[in-house]
């Protein structure tokens, strides 16, 4: 029974296509990371080109949101 569970777990952690087999967790991680990096770079460029406070507050809010998602929450040990 344990061997079958290991095989099923391995099968569910991979996505299969007609041409390739990719790891599900790695694909999700790198997709999220690339979208976050694109958003961060876009906000930094817009903040450097901005002349008004209204636009600054919009892009600084988005930037802090994306960075805040990746910073772990503080914990007392």
mmCIF file of the C-alpha atoms, coordinates in Angstrom:
data_MODEL
# 
_entry.id   MODEL 
# 
loop_
_atom_site.group_PDB 
_atom_site.id 
_atom_site.type_symbol 
_atom_site.label_atom_id 
_atom_site.label_alt_id 
_atom_site.label_comp_id 
_atom_site.label_asym_id 
_atom_site.label_entity_id 
_atom_site.label_seq_id 
_atom_site.pdbx_PDB_ins_code 
_atom_site.Cartn_x 
_atom_site.Cartn_y 
_atom_site.Cartn_z 
_atom_site.occupancy 
_atom_site.B_iso_or_equiv 
_atom_site.pdbx_formal_charge 
_atom_site.auth_seq_id 
_atom_site.auth_comp_id 
_atom_site.auth_asym_id 
_atom_site.auth_atom_id 
_atom_site.pdbx_PDB_model_num 
ATOM 1  C CA . UNK A 1 1  ? 0.000  0.000  0.000   1.00 0.00 ? 1  UNK A CA 1 
ATOM 2  C CA . UNK A 1 2  ? 2.771  2.480  0.857   1.00 0.00 ? 2  UNK A CA 1 
ATOM 3  C CA . UNK A 1 3  ? 4.460  1.919  -2.478  1.00 0.00 ? 3  UNK A CA 1 
ATOM 4  C CA . UNK A 1 4  ? 1.249  2.717  -4.324  1.00 0.00 ? 4  UNK A CA 1 
ATOM 5  C CA . UNK A 1 5  ? 0.789  5.922  -2.323  1.00 0.00 ? 5  UNK A CA 1 
ATOM 6  C CA . UNK A 1 6  ? 4.337  6.998  -3.208  1.00 0.00 ? 6  UNK A CA 1 
ATOM 7  C CA . UNK A 1 7  ? 3.695  6.394  -6.893  1.00 0.00 ? 7  UNK A CA 1 
ATOM 8  C CA . UNK A 1 8  ? 0.416  8.320  -6.790  1.00 0.00 ? 8  UNK A CA 1 
ATOM 9  C CA . UNK A 1 9  ? 2.078  11.197 -4.958  1.00 0.00 ? 9  UNK A CA 1 
ATOM 10 C CA . UNK A 1 10 ? 4.834  11.340 -7.565  1.00 0.00 ? 10 UNK A CA 1 
ATOM 11 C CA . UNK A 1 11 ? 2.325  11.275 -10.402 1.00 0.00 ? 11 UNK A CA 1 
ATOM 12 C CA . UNK A 1 12 ? 0.299  14.135 -8.931  1.00 0.00 ? 12 UNK A CA 1 
ATOM 13 C CA . UNK A 1 13 ? 3.396  16.302 -8.480  1.00 0.00 ? 13 UNK A CA 1 
ATOM 14 C CA . UNK A 1 14 ? 4.096  16.274 -12.230 1.00 0.00 ? 14 UNK A CA 1 
ATOM 15 C CA . UNK A 1 15 ? 2.251  17.782 -15.151 1.00 0.00 ? 15 UNK A CA 1 
ATOM 16 C CA . UNK A 1 16 ? 2.438  15.803 -18.333 1.00 0.00 ? 16 UNK A CA 1 
ATOM 17 C CA . UNK A 1 17 ? 1.998  17.158 -21.817 1.00 0.00 ? 17 UNK A CA 1 
ATOM 18 C CA . UNK A 1 18 ? 2.470  15.545 -25.183 1.00 0.00 ? 18 UNK A CA 1 
ATOM 19 C CA . UNK A 1 19 ? 6.005  16.960 -25.389 1.00 0.00 ? 19 UNK A CA 1 
ATOM 20 C CA . UNK A 1 20 ? 7.277  17.303 -21.803 1.00 0.00 ? 20 UNK A CA 1 
ATOM 21 C CA . UNK A 1 21 ? 6.918  16.431 -18.153 1.00 0.00 ? 21 UNK A CA 1 
ATOM 22 C CA . UNK A 1 22 ? 7.371  19.271 -15.647 1.00 0.00 ? 22 UNK A CA 1 
ATOM 23 C CA . UNK A 1 23 ? 7.298  19.515 -11.869 1.00 0.00 ? 23 UNK A CA 1 
ATOM 24 C CA . UNK A 1 24 ? 4.069  21.103 -10.691 1.00 0.00 ? 24 UNK A CA 1 
ATOM 25 C CA . UNK A 1 25 ? 5.512  22.855 -7.612  1.00 0.00 ? 25 UNK A CA 1 
ATOM 26 C CA . UNK A 1 26 ? 8.492  24.318 -9.480  1.00 0.00 ? 26 UNK A CA 1 
ATOM 27 C CA . UNK A 1 27 ? 6.257  25.615 -12.256 1.00 0.00 ? 27 UNK A CA 1 
ATOM 28 C CA . UNK A 1 28 ? 3.925  27.344 -9.812  1.00 0.00 ? 28 UNK A CA 1 
ATOM 29 C CA . UNK A 1 29 ? 6.826  28.823 -7.818  1.00 0.00 ? 29 UNK A CA 1 
ATOM 30 C CA . UNK A 1 30 ? 8.677  30.239 -10.824 1.00 0.00 ? 30 UNK A CA 1 
ATOM 31 C CA . UNK A 1 31 ? 5.448  31.574 -12.337 1.00 0.00 ? 31 UNK A CA 1 
ATOM 32 C CA . UNK A 1 32 ? 4.603  33.435 -9.138  1.00 0.00 ? 32 UNK A CA 1 
ATOM 33 C CA . UNK A 1 33 ? 8.168  34.686 -8.795  1.00 0.00 ? 33 UNK A CA 1 
ATOM 34 C CA . UNK A 1 34 ? 8.324  35.996 -12.359 1.00 0.00 ? 34 UNK A CA 1 
ATOM 35 C CA . UNK A 1 35 ? 4.977  37.797 -12.064 1.00 0.00 ? 35 UNK A CA 1 
ATOM 36 C CA . UNK A 1 36 ? 6.106  39.386 -8.772  1.00 0.00 ? 36 UNK A CA 1 
ATOM 37 C CA . UNK A 1 37 ? 9.436  40.476 -10.265 1.00 0.00 ? 37 UNK A CA 1 
ATOM 38 C CA . UNK A 1 38 ? 7.739  41.977 -13.326 1.00 0.00 ? 38 UNK A CA 1 
ATOM 39 C CA . UNK A 1 39 ? 5.341  43.876 -11.038 1.00 0.00 ? 39 UNK A CA 1 
ATOM 40 C CA . UNK A 1 40 ? 8.179  45.141 -8.825  1.00 0.00 ? 40 UNK A CA 1 
ATOM 41 C CA . UNK A 1 41 ? 10.244 46.309 -11.791 1.00 0.00 ? 41 UNK A CA 1 
ATOM 42 C CA . UNK A 1 42 ? 7.211  47.988 -13.366 1.00 0.00 ? 42 UNK A CA 1 
ATOM 43 C CA . UNK A 1 43 ? 6.390  49.856 -10.143 1.00 0.00 ? 43 UNK A CA 1 
ATOM 44 C CA . UNK A 1 44 ? 9.997  50.988 -9.672  1.00 0.00 ? 44 UNK A CA 1 
ATOM 45 C CA . UNK A 1 45 ? 10.144 52.315 -13.245 1.00 0.00 ? 45 UNK A CA 1 
ATOM 46 C CA . UNK A 1 46 ? 6.819  54.110 -12.859 1.00 0.00 ? 46 UNK A CA 1 
ATOM 47 C CA . UNK A 1 47 ? 7.929  55.644 -9.552  1.00 0.00 ? 47 UNK A CA 1 
ATOM 48 C CA . UNK A 1 48 ? 11.145 56.892 -11.115 1.00 0.00 ? 48 UNK A CA 1 
ATOM 49 C CA . UNK A 1 49 ? 9.267  58.460 -14.060 1.00 0.00 ? 49 UNK A CA 1 
ATOM 50 C CA . UNK A 1 50 ? 6.373  59.899 -12.035 1.00 0.00 ? 50 UNK A CA 1 
ATOM 51 C CA . UNK A 1 51 ? 5.900  63.614 -11.418 1.00 0.00 ? 51 UNK A CA 1 
ATOM 52 C CA . UNK A 1 52 ? 2.705  63.597 -9.351  1.00 0.00 ? 52 UNK A CA 1 
ATOM 53 C CA . UNK A 1 53 ? 1.923  62.368 -5.845  1.00 0.00 ? 53 UNK A CA 1 
ATOM 54 C CA . UNK A 1 54 ? -1.256 60.603 -6.991  1.00 0.00 ? 54 UNK A CA 1 
ATOM 55 C CA . UNK A 1 55 ? 0.699  58.258 -9.230  1.00 0.00 ? 55 UNK A CA 1 
ATOM 56 C CA . UNK A 1 56 ? 3.392  57.822 -6.578  1.00 0.00 ? 56 UNK A CA 1 
ATOM 57 C CA . UNK A 1 57 ? 0.867  56.616 -4.017  1.00 0.00 ? 57 UNK A CA 1 
ATOM 58 C CA . UNK A 1 58 ? -0.631 54.111 -6.470  1.00 0.00 ? 58 UNK A CA 1 
ATOM 59 C CA . UNK A 1 59 ? 2.658  52.474 -7.445  1.00 0.00 ? 59 UNK A CA 1 
ATOM 60 C CA . UNK A 1 60 ? 4.190  52.616 -3.964  1.00 0.00 ? 60 UNK A CA 1 
ATOM 61 C CA . UNK A 1 61 ? 1.101  50.842 -2.602  1.00 0.00 ? 61 UNK A CA 1 
ATOM 62 C CA . UNK A 1 62 ? 1.361  48.074 -5.192  1.00 0.00 ? 62 UNK A CA 1 
ATOM 63 C CA . UNK A 1 63 ? 5.087  47.774 -4.569  1.00 0.00 ? 63 UNK A CA 1 
ATOM 64 C CA . UNK A 1 64 ? 4.715  47.430 -0.796  1.00 0.00 ? 64 UNK A CA 1 
ATOM 65 C CA . UNK A 1 65 ? 1.908  44.902 -1.244  1.00 0.00 ? 65 UNK A CA 1 
ATOM 66 C CA . UNK A 1 66 ? 4.005  42.635 -3.466  1.00 0.00 ? 66 UNK A CA 1 
ATOM 67 C CA . UNK A 1 67 ? 7.070  42.925 -1.238  1.00 0.00 ? 67 UNK A CA 1 
ATOM 68 C CA . UNK A 1 68 ? 4.930  42.333 1.869   1.00 0.00 ? 68 UNK A CA 1 
ATOM 69 C CA . UNK A 1 69 ? 3.644  39.071 0.446   1.00 0.00 ? 69 UNK A CA 1 
ATOM 70 C CA . UNK A 1 70 ? 7.182  37.696 0.217   1.00 0.00 ? 70 UNK A CA 1 
ATOM 71 C CA . UNK A 1 71 ? 8.451  38.925 3.611   1.00 0.00 ? 71 UNK A CA 1 
ATOM 72 C CA . UNK A 1 72 ? 7.606  36.388 6.327   1.00 0.00 ? 72 UNK A CA 1 
ATOM 73 C CA . UNK A 1 73 ? 5.546  37.502 9.290   1.00 0.00 ? 73 UNK A CA 1 
ATOM 74 C CA . UNK A 1 74 ? 7.458  38.099 12.536  1.00 0.00 ? 74 UNK A CA 1 
ATOM 75 C CA . UNK A 1 75 ? 7.155  35.417 15.198  1.00 0.00 ? 75 UNK A CA 1 
ATOM 76 C CA . UNK A 1 76 ? 7.980  35.275 18.882  1.00 0.00 ? 76 UNK A CA 1 
ATOM 77 C CA . UNK A 1 77 ? 10.050 32.261 19.803  1.00 0.00 ? 77 UNK A CA 1 
# 
